[in-house]
Amino acid sequence: MTALLIILVIVLVLVVLLQIALTSDFINFIKGDDDEEGRSKFQGSMLMVFLVIGFITLIWSIFYFKGRFLPEPASEHGHLIDMNFNLALFFTGIVFVVTQILLFYFAYKYRYRKGRKAFYFPENNKLEVAWTIVPAIVLTFLIVKGLTSWYAITSDAPEDKIVFEATGKQFAWVLRYPGADGELGALAGRDKVSPTNEVGIDWNDPSSKDDFLANDIVLPVGKPVEVKIEAMDVIHSFFLPHFRVKMDAVPGITTRFWFVPTITTAEMREKLGDPGFNFELACAELCGRGHSSMRKVVTIVTPEEYQKWVEAQTPYSQLVGAYEQKTSRQTAENANVGTALNAEIN
């Protein structure tokens, strides 16, 4: 509340100064006294004041919102992503500070003055070479660092990986895990999607018999995890902010990445002092009106806890079989009732 009041006061002060300037110009216009040099000096001075206030506000906001930033990365690759982000912020931050100071200072220093003529030169080869080569070197360095991180998470996952599939649809994620065989069954195609086959699983593939669906993502700490990402309708984006990994879900294309969780949910809660903290999955693509509902809880546990969780799951094929048997019985019972009613009527 205090921060909001401070911001409102600053805005009001700026509005008052603007109104004073407009009133002064209007009075001078009525008097016929067009003091262009005085106006230019006043405007230049206000720009310098705005520069100082702007930087003070920027520095204050960094410290004020520091506690609201994402916590430390919870994956091995996350540290690479953070390092790349910090490098990019470092270089762009230098450019931002220098250019803003020069922009506002030049507006003040070279304001209009009677009798002064602006210096002009059509070209400066040394300056042009400098501002072409230096940014090119910096950008090349940042791109190479970024590609290194990108290849790290999109390369082939280790052999002892854990695989699960995330299929985005409006507006939910369907999560499919392999069973005891550790392999996901193949997909038969979107034309096989039905109320009893949510993502179009190929039931003829033996590997699909023990696959199961999960409401939330559960993963073991310290184990490589490969995520296969699908989309059923529009483009979604599979985003795990605490693990610093994100990949688009594109209809007709299977995208993937892998990472290694390094901190369990319980450990992160202890680090942050927040017993209600949860890792989460979010959709980072504006995929429609229900976009905000595409959130899932991600729980990182020990390998032993993960194994117990997997063993407690029921294969999707069994659930489908039980559902179809129940539906068949109900259909038969309804048919028998209908036959009995027709007999009584006749």
Secondary structure, DSSP 8 states (H G I E B T S, - for coil): -HHHHHHHHHHHHHHHHHHHHHHHHHHHHHHT---HHHHHHHHHHHHHHHHHHHHHHHHHHHHHSGGGS--S-SBHHHHHHHHHHHHHHHHHHHHHHHHHHHHHHHHHHT---TT------S--HHHHHHHHHHHHHHHHHHHHHHHHHHHHHHS---TT-EEEEEEEETTEEEEEE--TT-----B--GGG-BTTBTT-B-TTSGGGTT-EEESSEEEETTS-EEEEEEESSS-EEEEEGGGTEEEEE-TT--EEEEE-B-S-HHHHHHHHT-TT--EEEEE-S--STTGGG-EEEEEEE-HHHHHHHHHT---HHHHHHHHHHHHHHHHHHHHHHHHHHHHHH-
